[in-house]
Amino acid sequence: MNIGLLGYGKMGQLVEKIAKQRGHNCPVIIDKGTDPIDYSKFDVAINFSTPESAFELISNCLDHGIAVISGTTGWLDLYPKIVAQCKEREGSFLYASNFSLGVNLFFALNEQLSRLISATGQYQPAIKEIHHIHKLDAPSGTAISLAEPIIRDFELENYSSAPKEKHLHIESERVGDFPGTHTINYHSEIDLIQISHKAKNRNGFALGAVIAAEWIKDKKGIFSMKDVLSI
């Protein structure tokens, strides 16, 4: 399979390495979004570009009939436009805030735990995430994905970076070169229930993106990692 790489930072370079290990080619690499793109050279695009360039890169690929896997966060206010365009073009698009297979299992676990704990009426949820100092967005896209079922189940209004009534508190920390740690705390007056996922390196993110690209080829629609993993 021929994969176009949109964004060639640390993640883009790692995706290229793993894609080649799995027998794929990467004939088109867009580093800063300034190079012309020959859409005839690749079947699927994997986007790990910047929040500022993501929408345009994804949109152009969809216009040219290219399936897109996107892991860039920080642009999701425009996500509904991409969904509408993909449907109009009868294209293929998959967004994930985190492609790690372990994190996506963690998402599924969190959804079940949130539903069970909220039903008791005894616990207050909170999230803490830690990433490397170069990560541009806070909270992380992964933390926001974890927050969505909690906000729904606990009937909260939104999330916030500081404690606020009827909001889920998400604490973000940027230190060193952490690949990413996400911890969900459910506090009550008598105990604490806690689940956590800690990435040991970035390989899992890149591997998941390549697996998603392999899965989406020749499919049409809007997908998520739930579809890829059948969870």
C-alpha positions as CSV (number, residue, x, y, z in Angstrom):
1,M,0.0,0.0,0.0
2,N,1.2,3.5,-0.8
3,I,0.8,5.9,2.2
4,G,1.1,9.7,2.0
5,L,2.5,11.3,5.2
6,L,1.0,14.6,6.0
7,G,3.4,16.0,8.6
8,Y,6.9,14.8,9.2
9,G,7.7,15.5,12.8
10,K,8.6,12.8,15.3
11,M,5.3,11.0,14.7
12,G,5.4,11.3,11.0
13,Q,8.9,9.8,10.9
14,L,7.9,7.0,13.2
15,V,4.9,6.2,11.1
16,E,7.1,6.0,8.1
17,K,9.5,3.6,9.8
18,I,6.7,1.3,11.0
19,A,4.8,1.5,7.6
20,K,8.0,0.3,5.8
21,Q,8.5,-2.5,8.4
22,R,5.0,-3.7,7.5
23,G,5.7,-3.7,3.8
24,H,4.2,-0.3,2.7
25,N,5.7,2.5,0.7
26,C,5.6,6.2,1.6
27,P,6.1,8.0,-1.7
28,V,4.7,11.4,-0.6
29,I,5.9,13.2,2.5
30,I,4.6,16.7,3.3
31,D,6.8,18.3,5.9
32,K,5.4,21.8,6.4
33,G,2.4,21.8,4.1
34,T,4.2,23.9,1.5
35,D,5.1,21.3,-1.1
36,P,2.8,20.4,-4.0
37,I,1.1,17.1,-3.5
38,D,0.8,14.4,-6.3
39,Y,-2.4,12.6,-5.1
40,S,-2.0,9.9,-7.7
41,K,1.0,8.4,-5.8
42,F,-0.8,7.2,-2.6
43,D,-3.9,5.4,-1.6
44,V,-4.3,6.5,2.1
45,A,-3.0,9.6,3.9
46,I,-1.9,9.6,7.5
47,N,-2.1,13.1,9.0
48,F,0.1,14.1,11.9
49,S,0.5,17.7,10.9
50,T,-0.1,20.9,12.9
51,P,-3.6,22.0,14.1
52,E,-3.3,25.0,11.7
53,S,-2.7,22.9,8.6
54,A,-4.7,19.8,9.4
55,F,-8.1,20.9,8.0
56,E,-6.8,22.0,4.6
57,L,-4.6,18.9,4.2
58,I,-7.5,16.6,5.1
59,S,-10.0,18.5,2.9
60,N,-7.7,18.4,-0.1
61,C,-7.2,14.6,0.2
62,L,-10.9,14.0,0.4
63,D,-11.4,16.2,-2.7
64,H,-9.0,13.9,-4.5
65,G,-10.6,10.6,-3.3
66,I,-7.9,9.8,-0.8
67,A,-8.9,8.0,2.4
68,V,-7.5,9.9,5.5
69,I,-6.3,8.8,8.9
70,S,-5.8,11.8,11.2
71,G,-4.2,12.0,14.6
72,T,-3.7,15.7,14.8
73,T,-5.5,17.3,17.7
74,G,-6.4,21.0,18.3
75,W,-8.5,21.5,15.1
76,L,-11.7,19.7,16.1
77,D,-13.9,22.8,15.9
78,L,-13.8,22.1,12.1
79,Y,-14.4,18.4,12.4
80,P,-18.1,18.7,11.5
81,K,-17.1,20.3,8.2
82,I,-14.8,17.4,7.4
83,V,-17.5,14.9,8.2
84,A,-19.9,16.7,5.9
85,Q,-17.4,16.9,3.1
86,C,-16.5,13.2,3.5
87,K,-20.1,12.2,3.2
88,E,-20.7,14.5,0.2
89,R,-17.6,13.0,-1.6
90,E,-18.5,9.5,-0.4
91,G,-15.0,9.3,1.0
92,S,-13.2,7.7,3.9
93,F,-12.1,9.4,7.1
94,L,-11.0,8.2,10.5
95,Y,-10.0,10.5,13.3
96,A,-8.5,9.4,16.6
97,S,-7.2,11.5,19.4
98,N,-4.9,8.5,20.2
99,F,-4.1,5.5,18.0
100,S,-2.5,3.4,20.6
101,L,-4.3,0.0,20.8
102,G,-3.9,0.1,24.6
103,V,-5.4,3.6,24.9
104,N,-8.4,2.6,22.9
105,L,-9.0,-0.3,25.2
106,F,-8.6,2.2,28.0
107,F,-11.3,4.3,26.4
108,A,-13.7,1.3,26.4
109,L,-12.8,0.6,30.0
110,N,-13.4,4.2,31.0
111,E,-16.8,4.2,29.4
112,Q,-18.0,1.2,31.3
113,L,-16.5,2.4,34.6
114,S,-17.9,5.9,34.2
115,R,-21.4,4.5,33.7
116,L,-21.2,2.2,36.7
117,I,-19.7,4.8,39.1
118,S,-22.0,7.7,38.1
119,A,-25.0,5.5,38.9
120,T,-24.0,5.4,42.6
121,G,-24.1,9.2,43.0
122,Q,-21.2,9.0,45.4
123,Y,-18.1,10.0,43.4
124,Q,-16.6,13.1,41.9
125,P,-14.5,12.5,38.7
126,A,-11.3,14.3,37.6
127,I,-8.6,13.7,35.0
128,K,-4.9,14.4,35.0
129,E,-2.7,14.2,31.9
130,I,1.0,14.6,31.5
131,H,2.8,15.1,28.2
132,H,6.1,16.3,26.9
133,I,6.9,20.0,26.8
134,H,6.6,20.2,23.0
135,K,2.9,19.2,22.9
136,L,0.9,22.2,21.6
137,D,-2.6,21.6,22.9
138,A,-3.8,21.3,26.5
139,P,-5.8,19.4,27.5
140,S,-4.7,16.6,25.2
141,G,-7.1,15.2,22.7
142,T,-6.9,11.9,24.5
143,A,-8.0,13.6,27.8
144,I,-10.9,15.2,26.0
145,S,-12.0,11.8,24.5
146,L,-11.8,10.3,28.0
147,A,-13.9,13.3,29.4
148,E,-16.8,12.9,26.9
149,P,-18.5,9.8,28.5
150,I,-17.8,11.2,32.0
151,I,-19.4,14.5,31.2
152,R,-22.4,12.6,29.8
153,D,-22.8,10.1,32.6
154,F,-22.3,12.6,35.5
155,E,-24.5,15.2,33.8
156,L,-21.9,17.9,33.7
157,E,-21.8,20.9,31.5
158,N,-18.2,20.7,30.1
159,Y,-14.6,20.3,31.2
160,S,-12.3,23.0,32.6
161,S,-8.7,23.5,33.4
162,A,-9.5,24.6,37.0
163,P,-12.0,23.2,39.5
164,K,-15.4,24.6,38.5
165,E,-19.0,23.6,39.5
166,K,-20.7,21.3,37.1
167,H,-17.4,20.9,35.1
168,L,-15.0,18.1,34.9
169,H,-11.6,19.2,36.1
170,I,-8.8,18.2,33.6
171,E,-5.3,19.0,35.0
172,S,-2.6,19.2,32.3
173,E,1.1,19.1,33.0
174,R,3.9,19.5,30.4
175,V,7.3,18.1,31.5
176,G,10.4,16.5,30.0
177,D,9.8,14.1,27.1
178,F,6.8,12.1,28.4
179,P,5.1,10.2,25.6
180,G,1.8,10.6,27.6
181,T,0.1,9.6,30.9
182,H,-3.6,9.8,31.5
183,T,-5.2,9.1,34.9
184,I,-8.8,9.2,35.9
185,N,-9.7,9.7,39.5
186,Y,-13.1,9.0,41.0
187,H,-13.2,10.5,44.5
188,S,-15.7,9.9,47.3
189,E,-15.6,10.7,51.0
190,I,-14.5,7.2,51.8
191,D,-12.3,6.0,48.9
192,L,-10.6,6.6,45.6
193,I,-11.1,4.6,42.4
194,Q,-8.3,5.2,39.9
195,I,-7.4,4.0,36.4
196,S,-4.4,5.0,34.5
197,H,-2.6,4.5,31.1
198,K,1.1,5.3,30.7
199,A,2.7,5.1,27.3
200,K,6.3,3.8,27.4
201,N,7.1,5.2,24.0
202,R,5.5,6.6,20.8
203,N,5.7,3.3,18.9
204,G,2.1,2.3,19.8
205,F,0.7,5.5,18.4
206,A,2.4,5.0,15.1
207,L,1.6,1.3,14.8
208,G,-2.1,2.0,15.5
209,A,-2.2,4.6,12.8
210,V,-0.7,2.3,10.2
211,I,-3.1,-0.5,11.3
212,A,-6.0,1.9,10.8
213,A,-4.7,2.8,7.3
214,E,-4.5,-0.9,6.4
215,W,-8.1,-1.3,7.7
216,I,-9.7,1.7,6.0
217,K,-8.4,1.0,2.5
218,D,-11.4,0.3,0.1
219,K,-13.9,1.3,2.8
220,K,-16.3,4.3,2.7
221,G,-17.6,6.3,5.6
222,I,-16.7,8.0,8.9
223,F,-14.9,5.7,11.3
224,S,-13.1,5.6,14.6
225,M,-10.7,3.2,16.3
226,K,-13.7,1.4,17.8
227,D,-14.5,0.2,14.2
228,V,-10.9,-0.9,13.6
229,L,-10.7,-2.8,16.9
230,S,-14.4,-4.0,16.9
231,I,-15.0,-2.6,20.4
